[in-house]
Amino acid sequence: MIKYYVFWGLFALVLIGIGFSLWDRHRRSQKAKELEEAYRAGAAATARAKPVVGPAVKPAAQPAGSPPQAAFDPNATRVHFSGTAIGTSPASPNRDAAPLPAEKTARLVCVGGDQKHHSFPVTAAGIRVGRDPGNDIVISDPRVSYRHAWIGIIDHKAVLRDLGSTNGTFLNARIESPVSEVVLSPGDTIFFGGHGRDQFRFLVD
């Protein structure tokens, strides 16, 4: 007799469990439908809203003789850094007023990394730096973008321009502040993608 009650008691518990499971599934389904309907109603209201059209914004003009800016390279190994890009190095606020002497030659010398002691002349046409084999200076560091930076002569001044690289271009000891465009001074040390590997020094002699 006891076995009979135990059997039917367990059977009733199973039925209650199945019923509760079905009820919970139905409740979740109804809630999902309500959320979907609310989302569709919101999307329809957004589509009916008249968009606000602002004045056209013209892109900033590029200096004469400079290459176009390139988008960042998604294949470059991303390195986190803090700080914001700066236009000029705070160590020398008057560097914009220092044109290159006509009788001198500007060059970029690798002082650390795979191309140590290699020298690259900086001309009006400029030199491109990056991982792409078509660049004038090819750096294999994965932190460096395919088209990372450009260095050339503009208005008798040596200009370093980051081409929208993934990890930035850094000048001297300012590891927390990548530069976007800066006039170089003799003795400046440049790091592409971050400090630690290839480093180049700008010289005028």
C-alpha positions, 0 to 999 in steps of 0.5 A: 500500500505504501508503495502505491502512495509513493508511486502516485505521489512521485507521478504527481510531482512529475506532472506538476514539474511538467506543467510548471515548465510549460507555463514558464516557457509560455510566459517567456514566449509572451514576454519575447513577443511583447519586446519584439513588438515594442522594438518594431514600434520604436523602429517604425517611429524612428523611421517616420521621424524627419532627419535633421540635415546639417550644413555640409562639412568640408574636409580640412585642406592638406598642405601642398605637396603632402600625401592624403591621410590613410585610415588606420590599419586594422591588421596592426597589433593594437597597443593601448595608450593614454593621452591625446594626440598633440600637434607639436612637442611641448619640449620645443614650442617654437619649432614651427619658426625654425626652417631648415638651412638651405645648405644642409641635408635632412635625413632620418637615421635608424638608431635602434632596431633591425635597420640600425645605422641605416640613413634615409634622406628627407626630401620635398617628395617625402618618405613613407614609413610602414609595414607595406613593402612599397614604403620607403622605410619598411618596419616589420614591427606588428604594432606599425601600420601598413601605411603608418607615417610620412616625413617630408619638406613643406615650406622649408621645414621637415614635417612628420605626419601620422597617416591615421595609424592604429598605434600612433607615432611618438616623438622623443620621450612623450610616450603617452602623447602620440603626434598627428603632425609636427615640425621636426627639430634636429635631434628629435627621436621618432617611434612608430607604433610605440617605444621599445623597438625601431627608433629613428633620429632626425638629423640635419648636417 
